[in-house]
Amino acid sequence: MPMVSHPKHIGIVAGPLLELAQLYGVETFYRDSRGWWQDASPDVVSRVLRALGASLDVPTEAAIERAILLRRVEIWQRVLEPVTVAWDGAYPPISLRLPEGSSGRV
């Protein structure tokens, strides 16, 4: 689910913090009104991630790694994705993730 705004831009947010930002869909840089690439500071990215619910009371390496693990589990435990887009009235396949042994009808 990595988001790439510009394939050649390397921001100042890297490593595990960048991975966590990508898991939450948070961009770490943007193009300003002059067309220049601007980076979000690691502190700002950490604050945005906390606002989105990441467990990052203190953004240490260990806390970020734990938050990555928790986010992966959270995504994996979703029964289905929160949004599905139907283009031109055609519904795409929808995957359901259910516990083993579950039964029912959709």
C-alpha positions as CSV (number, residue, x, y, z in Angstrom):
1,M,0.0,0.0,0.0
2,P,2.9,2.4,-0.4
3,M,2.0,5.8,-1.6
4,V,4.4,7.5,-4.0
5,S,3.8,11.2,-4.8
6,H,7.0,11.6,-6.8
7,P,9.2,8.6,-7.6
8,K,12.5,10.5,-7.4
9,H,11.8,12.5,-4.2
10,I,13.5,11.1,-1.1
11,G,12.0,12.7,2.0
12,I,13.5,13.2,5.4
13,V,11.1,10.7,6.9
14,A,12.5,7.3,6.4
15,G,12.8,3.8,7.8
16,P,10.1,2.5,10.2
17,L,8.4,5.9,10.6
18,L,8.0,6.1,6.8
19,E,6.6,2.5,6.8
20,L,4.1,3.4,9.5
21,A,3.1,6.6,7.6
22,Q,2.4,4.5,4.5
23,L,0.3,2.0,6.5
24,Y,-1.9,4.9,7.6
25,G,-1.9,6.5,4.1
26,V,0.0,9.6,5.4
27,E,2.1,11.5,2.8
28,T,5.4,12.7,4.2
29,F,6.1,15.3,1.5
30,Y,4.1,17.5,-0.8
31,R,4.4,20.0,-3.6
32,D,3.8,23.6,-2.5
33,S,2.1,26.4,-4.5
34,R,5.5,27.3,-6.1
35,G,6.0,23.7,-7.3
36,W,8.7,22.9,-4.8
37,W,8.8,19.6,-2.9
38,Q,8.4,20.1,0.9
39,D,9.0,17.5,3.6
40,A,7.0,17.0,6.7
41,S,9.3,16.7,9.7
42,P,9.4,13.4,11.6
43,D,7.7,15.2,14.5
44,V,4.8,16.4,12.4
45,V,4.4,12.9,10.9
46,S,4.4,11.4,14.4
47,R,1.7,13.8,15.5
48,V,-0.5,13.1,12.5
49,L,-0.1,9.3,13.1
50,R,-1.1,9.8,16.8
51,A,-4.1,11.8,15.7
52,L,-5.1,8.9,13.4
53,G,-4.9,6.4,16.3
54,A,-1.3,5.1,16.1
55,S,0.1,3.9,19.4
56,L,3.0,6.4,19.5
57,D,3.1,8.1,22.9
58,V,6.8,8.5,22.6
59,P,8.1,8.0,19.0
60,T,11.1,5.8,19.8
61,E,12.3,3.1,17.4
62,A,10.7,0.4,19.6
63,A,7.4,2.2,19.8
64,I,7.3,2.7,16.0
65,E,8.0,-1.0,15.4
66,R,5.2,-1.9,17.8
67,A,2.9,0.5,16.1
68,I,3.7,-1.0,12.7
69,L,2.9,-4.5,14.1
70,L,-0.4,-3.2,15.6
71,R,-1.4,-1.5,12.4
72,R,-0.7,-4.6,10.3
73,V,-2.8,-6.7,12.7
74,E,-5.6,-4.1,12.6
75,I,-5.6,-4.1,8.7
76,W,-5.5,-7.9,8.6
77,Q,-8.4,-8.2,11.0
78,R,-10.7,-6.1,8.9
79,V,-13.6,-8.1,7.5
80,L,-13.5,-6.0,4.4
81,E,-11.9,-2.8,3.2
82,P,-13.7,0.4,4.4
83,V,-14.3,1.7,0.8
84,T,-15.0,0.0,-2.5
85,V,-15.3,2.0,-5.7
86,A,-17.6,0.9,-8.5
87,W,-16.5,2.4,-11.8
88,D,-19.1,2.9,-14.4
89,G,-21.6,0.8,-12.4
90,A,-19.3,-2.2,-12.4
91,Y,-18.7,-3.7,-8.9
92,P,-15.2,-5.0,-8.4
93,P,-14.6,-8.3,-6.6
94,I,-14.8,-7.8,-2.8
95,S,-12.7,-10.0,-0.5
96,L,-14.0,-10.9,2.9
97,R,-11.6,-12.0,5.7
98,L,-13.4,-14.2,8.1
99,P,-12.1,-16.3,11.0
100,E,-11.4,-20.0,10.0
101,G,-14.5,-22.1,10.4
102,S,-16.9,-19.1,10.0
103,S,-20.1,-19.8,8.1
104,G,-22.8,-17.7,6.6
105,R,-24.1,-16.2,3.4
106,V,-23.2,-13.0,1.6
